[in-house]
Amino acid sequence: MFGMKNTLGWLLFFSWVAALSLIAQETLWVPHFTQSPDTWETHLALVNAGDAAVHVSVEAYDASGATLGSVSLDLAAGEGRDQNIATLFPNMTDARGWLRLTGSRAGLSGLMRFQHRLGGGTASLPLFTESGRDWVLPLLTNDNTFSSGLAVVNPSDQNVSLALTLTDYAGSTPATVTRDLAPRGKLVAMARDLFGEAVPAKSSLSLRADGEVAAFALSFSPTVDQIVAVPGRQTALPALDGTLSADIQAAVTAGSLPGLAAAVVVDGKVAWQKGFGFADVAAQRPVTTQTPFLLASISKAITAVVFMKAVEQGFLTLDDPLNEYLPFVLDNPAVSGETIRFSHLLTHTSGIIDNEAVTEQSYTYGADSPISLGSFLQDYLVAGGAHYDAEANFLDAAPGSLSDYSNIASALVGYGIARATQTDFAQFSQTTLFEPLNMNHTGWFLRDVGDKQPAIPYRVPAAGRFEALQHYGFPDYPNGQCRASVADLAVFLAMVMNGGEINGTRVLTGDSVAAMQEAQPVPIPADIEAQGLMWFTMRDYGRTLVGHDGGEEGADTFMFFDPAAGIGVITLVNGDGDGLDQDALDQIRRRLFDYGAALKRMKKRS
């Protein structure tokens, strides 16, 4: 049960649930019961404290949400009743599940009892829970004598995403994890199952959901025969949250978005994330927070972080000339005696430009590109190469003198890192960034995420029309080929917003993160406020934002944060085309920024 071995006599579980106050057919969900002929039994005790009879309907569901049956109870004024779940549902054996209670009027209160048959001990707790979206559960003690956890259920017909944050009693937050609950799904876990062995001895658990859930805390001890529970605090989010998911789903449908994954990061922590629509329209496979999406040019923001990591490790510097690392000579034929540095590549001022006649023909559909990054770049940049064009591949401008957004130059950053570190760029990214952040649904190639069911890219030529494309690859991959789930990307953004560290893992120093975002003294295009190292600053949604966006065949992506407010928003869409409504996407993003602001206000009030 809950992944724990029952080796010490008996384990005593307790739970607290929300106050059972049922008014005019109000409903309360009891997130957990356990029933076994040999081990556990659960009792439901109810009392009608009102002055009139109360009718209660009790429905039981197993852990998968399948119906186990229903019974009706009538309690006269002042009457109480304590019944074993097995008595209420005699055909149920070896079941773990949850209950739905519906009452006809106020006055009903109750408690739950979990009893181990071998030890005989019981624990009685007040029912003190309501369904809600933001909980603080007092997990109490986790040491060699006590362990604690939670049960949470999604009673709705929609997917619900959970963000679980563990906080020790001194106020520090050592870890956040995310989980998805299917419709009528359930999660029962101890703190160590969720966060590993490094659980503080005294801690609480914040549970934030993007839909209706019910939850209570669980605790056990092999030696103590009774524990008194302290009810936690349940707070309601503003009305904004009540319709957030429904409003986004409506915008997804109205905007002809095949699928959407979205996340909100607040003050360096992942606050909300959810999937909408379909990763595979034909198969009706839904988007989840773990679905990898093609990030398009958000990949450049990842390349910049990997570059700063290589700088910190002493492999190169921002001012290093590229020719110190390349196996060929990089020379702009239109400029004499120029020196192209990493800083020029990272700010789109190198004079190397995109020749679309070449880049548009470089895609490999159905597989990763068989052409290596180095050979493609050499063919593009060196006279005599298969893709060399002195006029179409270069500007007549000295490095640093003119801005021209360049995918080829961005890919050259990745190749320079590979040459400096003597490590394949994708592998260096994996070991220095993806693995430390547990970005397990992220990779530069299809072979890295193919078994994770990435979102199929779609062309949307007209509203409501979705034309599936094959997954594809291209040789200059560091500029746009990274695929990542919104859960992974949200952790990445939270790390950057938090100055290079998250959950005790430091990826970059604060100075490196600041340097990456700092406005560089270079020419900039009219549509941005400042150019950092790949990352840039723009003004939108009434905010000054730092981040990156992207567009590719079958991909429309956005990752920006408001440094002044500490709010970040991510949207990943597996579609592009004239039929995809950008106004709907703008509506979603604006709503997510507003939601982040509401979360901050709520946190401040509490």
N, C-alpha and C positions, 0 to 999 in steps of 0.2 A: 504493500500500500504506500503510495506516494514515493516509491523508490527506496523505502526504508526497510531494513530487515528487522523482523520481530523476534529478537533473540533474548530479550530481557523481560521475562515474566509477562508484563503487560505494558502497553503504552497508553497513556491517557491523553486524549485529544479534547481540546475545547474550542469553541467557536463563539464569536459574537456576531449577531445579525442585527439588522436595523429594527427600530421600534415598530412593532406590528400594529399599525393604526390604520384600519381599513375603512374607508369612507365611500359610500355610494359606489359599490362595485370596484373599489380600488384593488390593485394587485400587488402582492409582495412575492419576491423570489427568494427561496432559501437555497444558497448556492451549493450545498453539499450534504449528502447523507451516505452512509456506508453500511451495508447489510450483508452478513455472511453467517452461515450456520455455525462456523467454528471460531470466529474471531469477533467481529464488530457488530453491534446493533445500534440503531439510532432511534431515539424517542422524540416525538413532537408533543409538547405540552402547551395547551391553549386554555385561556380563561376569558370569559366574557365579563368584563368589569362594568358594562353598561347597565341600563335599566330596562332594556328590551332584548328580545331574542335576537340572535345573530346566526345567519346562515353562511357557512364557509365551504367553498369548493377547494379540494386539494388534488392537484394533478402531479403525477410523478413522471420524471424523464430519466433515461439512463445517461451515461456520460457522453454519448454521441448525439443526444437530443431526441432519441426515439421515445415515443410515448409508452409508459409502463402501465398506465391506467389512471382512473380518477375516482374519488369518493366525495360524498357530501356529508358535512357535519352540521348539526343544529345544536346550538348552545343556548340554554335559557339564561335569563339575567342572573349573573353571579355564578353560573356553572363553570366548572373547570374540567379538563379532560387531559390525560397523559396516556399516549398510545405508542406502542412500538410501530415503526414503519411497516414491519412485516405483518402486523395485525391489520393495518389499514389496507395493505396490498398483499394479500395472502398468496397470490400466484407468483410473487417476485422472489427469486433466490439469487444469492451471490451478485448483488447489484450495488453499484455506486452511481449516484446520480444527483438530481436536484429536484426541488419542489416549486410549484406555482400555487400560491394561495390567493383566492379571491373571496372577499367578504362583502356583505351587503350593507354594513353600517359601521360607525365608530364604536369603540369599546372593547375591541379584541386585543389581547396581549398574549405573549407566550415565551417559551424558551426551548432550546434544543439540548438533548443529552446524548453524548457518545459514550457507549459502555463497552469495555472489552470483556468478553465472556470468561477468559481465563483468570483475570485478576479481580473482576467484580467491581472495580472502582467506577464511579460515575462523576461527571462534572455538569453542573447546572449553570446556565448562563442566560442573561436576559436577551431576548430578541431585540436587537437595537440596530437594525439596518434598513435602509431604503435603497431602491435602485437609484443609481446616479452615475456621474461621469468623472468625478474627482474625489478620491478617497485618501485618507491618511490612516493606515492600519498600524496599531501598536504591536509590532512583532515581539516586543519584550526581549527575552534572553535567548542568545544562541551561544552555548558553550558546551562543556562536556557533560552537563546535566540536563540541559533543556535545548530543544530545537523548535523553531517556529516557521510558519509558512502561511499560505492563504489558499482559499478556494474562490474562484470567480467564474461566473456563468454569463453567457450572452443569450438572453431569452428571445432575442428578436430574429427576424428573417433576413437580416443583413450582416455582412462581415463586420467585425469590430476589431480595431487595432488598439493594443494596450501599450502604454509606456510605463514601466515599473522602475522606480528610483529608490534605491536603498540609502538611508541616511542614518548615521550613528547619532547617539544622543548628545554628542558634542556639537552637532550641526553640520559636519562635513558630509559630502555626498560621494561615496567611493565608487558607485556603479549605477548604470542605467541599462536595462535590457528591454527589448520589445518582443511582443508576441501577437499573433493574429488569432482571433477566435472565429470559427465558422458559425453560421447561423445555428442557434441553440447548442452551441459548443461550450465546453467547460475546461478550465485549467485548475488542477490541484497540484501544488508543488510546495516543497519546503524552500526556505531562503537559500540553502546551500545548493539545491537543485538548480536554482535560477542564477546565482551569483558566484558559485564555486565555494571553496572552503574558507576564503578570506572574508567571512561575514562578521561584522562587529559584534561584540558580546552584547551590547545594548543598541538596538536599532529600531527604526520604523520604516514603513514602506509606503511610498506614495504611488497610487495607482490612478493613472489618467487614461480614459477611454474616449473614443470618438463616437460612441453610441451608448445605448442603455446597457448597463451591467449591474449585477448584484455581487457583493463580495463580503467575506468575513475572514478573520484571522484564525489560524490553527496553531496549536502548540502541543508538545508532548514532553513527558518526562518518564523515565523508567523507574523512578524511585518515589516520586511524590504522588499521593493518592487523590489530591484535589487541588485545583488551581482556580483562583478567582480572576475572571477576565476584566480588563479595563476597556470599555468601549472606545473606539477610535472616533475621529471627527470626520464627518462627511460634509463636503461643501459643494454647492451647486454652481456650475459655471453660468455665465450670463446667457441670456436667451440666444445669443449668437451661436453657441455650440449646439443648441437644440436642433437647429435646421442646417448646420454647416454641411454635413455629409449629403443630405437630401438636395441642398442647393447646388453643390458641386456636381452631383450625379445629373441633375437637370441640365446644368451647363454643358456637361460632357455630351449628353444626348443632343441638345440643341445645337452645339457647336460641331457636331459630326467628328468627335474625337474617338478614334477606335478604342484607345485605352489611355488612362492617365494614372500616374503615381505621383503623390504629392507629400510634402513634409513641411513642418514648421519647426524651426530651431529658436529657442528663446534663451538668452543669456548663456550661450555655450552648452545647452542641453537640448536633446531631441525631445520636443514637447508633444508632437502629434505627427502621425503619418498614416496614409491609407491608400489603397488602390481602388480604381474605378474602371468600369468598362472592361474591355477584353484584350488580353495578350494575344489571343488567337480568336478572331471573330468567327470563323467557320466552325471551330470546335467549341465555341462559347467558353473558352478557358479564361477565367477572370484574372485581371491584374491583381497581384498581391504586393505587399511591401518588399517581398524578396524576389520579385520578377526583375531580371536584368534588362535594362533598356540601353540602346545605343545612345551615348551621351553627346555625340557630335563634338562641337568645339568646347564644351565644358571640359573635354579631355585636356585642353591646353592649360586649364587651371591646375589639373593634376600634374601635368608635365612640369609646371612651374614649381610645385611643391617638391617634386622629385629632384629638380635642379638645385633648389635651396638645400636639400638634404646632402647632395653631392658636394656643395660648397662647404657645408658644416663639417663634412668628413675630410676636407682638405684635398679633394681631387681636382678642383678647378676654382676659378673666381669669375665674377661677373665681367671683369675687364679683360679676361684672357682672349687673345686672338684665336679664332677658330682654326687657323692654319697650324697652330701648335699641336693640334690633336688629330687632324684629318690625314688619311692616307693618300689624299690627292690635294692639289693646290686649288684653293677657292679664290677666284678672281672675277670681279665684275668688269667685263670688257669695255664698258662705257666710262669707267672711272680709272684714272691712273694713280697708282701707288696707294690705293685704299687699304684700310685694315678693318675687317669685319669682326666684331667682338660678340660675345654672348649677349651683352647688354643690347646690342642692336637687334638681334634675333628676337629677344624677349619683349621688345617694345615695338616691333613691326617697322623698324627704321633701317633695316639692313641693306635695302636696295634689291633684295631678292624678291621676286613677285611670282604670282601663280599664273602659269600658262594653261588655261582651261582646256585647250586643245589636247594637252598631255594628261592633265589630272582627270578629266572626265572619261578618258579611255583606260584608266589604270585600275578600275574596279574589277574584282573577281567575284562573281555571284555564286552563291552556294558553298563558299569555302573561304578560308583565309587566303590572302595573296601569296603566290609562290615566290614572288620577287622579294629579295631582302631589302631592308631599309637602306643599307649602305650602297648597294649596287644601283638602286633606283636614283638616289641622290647624286651619285657620281655621274650617271648617264644624263642627269638633268643639268648639272652645274659645271661640267668639264667639257671643253671644246672637243668635238669628235664623238661625244656620247649620243646614244640613240635618241635622247629627248632634249638635246642641247639646242637652244635658239638664243643667240646673243641679244636680240631685241625683245623677244617675248618673255624671256626669263629674268631680265634685269631692268632696273630703272637707270636712267641717266642722272643719278643723284648720289652724292657722297653719303656714306653711312652716317646715320643720325640726323640727316638734313630734311628728310621727307618721310611721312607716314603712309604706308600702304599695307593693309592687312594681308598677311602672307601665311598660308598653310605650309608651303614648302619650307620657309624659314623656321616655322614652329617645329616641323619634323626634324630639322637640322639640329635643334636643341637636344632632342632625344638622342640623335646619333652622336653628338658631341659628348653627352653624358656617357654613352656606351663606350666611346673611345677613351675617355678620361678614366673611367672606372675599370676598363677591361672586362666589363660585364654586359651581357645583353640588356638593353634598356628595359624590356618587359620584366626580366628577372630582377633587375635592380629595383624597379617599382614594387615588385611583389615582396621582396625582403625588407625594404626600408619603409614602406607605406601600407600596403594592403594587409600583410600579415600582422604587423603591430596593432592595427585598428580592427582586426578581425573582419575585414571586408571580404567575406568568403563568397560573395556573389558578384565579384568584380574581376575583370581581366581585360587585357588588351586584345586578345584573340578569341575567335569563336571556340577554339579548342579549350579555352580556359573556362567558358561558361556554357558550353553546348548542352551539358547534362542538367543545367539549371533552368531550362525552358525559357530562354530569353523571349521578349516580346517580339512578335513578327512585325516587321516594318510594313506600313501601308501607304500607298498613294491615294489621296482623297481628291479626285478630280472634280467632284460636285458633292453637294450636301447629301449625306446618307449613302454615298458610294465608296466602298472600300476595296481597293485592288491590292492584293497581297504581293509583296516583293520577296525575293529570296534574301536570306541573310547574306552579307557580303563583307569583303575585306579590301584594303588598299595598302600599297607598300609603304606610304608615308604616314604610318598609323599613329605616331605620337601626337598628331594634330587633331585627331577626331574619332579614333576607333575604339576608345575605351567603352566597355559596357559595364554597368553597375546597377544594382537594385537601389531603390530610393532609400531603403534602410541603411545601406552601406554609404551612400552619398551624403545622407543626413549626418552620419557620424563624422565623415570627412569634413563637412562644412562646420559642424560644431567644434571640431578640433581647431580649425582655422580661427573661428570666432572667439575661441577660448585661448588664443595666443599660442597655439601649437601643442596643446595638451588636452587630453580628455580621459576621464576615469582612471587617472593615475598613470597613463601612458603618454609620454612626451615624444612627439614626432619631430618638431622643430622648436628652436628657441623663439622666444617672443621677439627678439630682434630680427630674426629671419622672416617671421610672419609680417612684421611691420615693414620691412624693406620690400617685401613682395607686393604690398599694397600701396606703398608710398608713390606719390605722383612723381614721375620721372621728367627731367628737363628736356623733353622731346616734343616735336610737333605732334598734334593730335587731330583726329577727324572732328567734324562739327557735331557729331551725335553723341560724343562722350564728354565727361567733365575732366577726366584725368586718366593717364595711362600708367599703370604699374607694370610689374613683371608678369606679363600675360593677363593677370587680373586687371580690371579697369573699373572706373567710377562713372556712373551715369545718374541722371535724374529721371525718376519715373515713379508712378503711383504716389506722388506727393512726397517722395523720400529721396535722399541721397543714398545710392546703393553701390556696393562693391561686389564684384563677382564676375560671372561669365555666362553667356548663353550659347546656343548652338542650333544649327539646322543642317540636316542631311536628308537624303532620300529616305522617307519614312521615319523621320525623327524631328522633333521640335522640343528643345530643352531650355531650362532656365534655372539658374542657381545664383541668387544674390542675397546680400544681407545689408541691413541698415545699421551701421556701426554706432550711431548715436542712440538708437533705441534698443540695440541688442536683439534684433528680430531678423531671422533668415527664412527664406521661402525657396522651395524646390518644386518644380513641376517637370515631369518627364512624359512626353507623348510619343506614341509609336505611329505617327502619321505626319504627312505634310501634303500640301497641295491647295488649290484654289477653293476646294470645298470645305477645308478646315477653317472654322470661324475664329480668327484671332481675337475678336471682341469677346468671345466666350472665354478664351484663355486669359485675357486681361481681367475679366470679371472674377475668375477663379483666383488669380494671383492677388488681386486687390483684397479679396475676401480673406485670403490666408494671412496677409500682412495685418489686416484688421483683427483677425482672430488671435494672432500673436500678441498684439497690443492689449486685447482683452485679457489674455492669460497673465500678462504682466500686471495689469490693474488688479486682477483678482489676487495675485501673489502679494502685491503691496498691501492690499486691505487685510489679508490674513496674517 
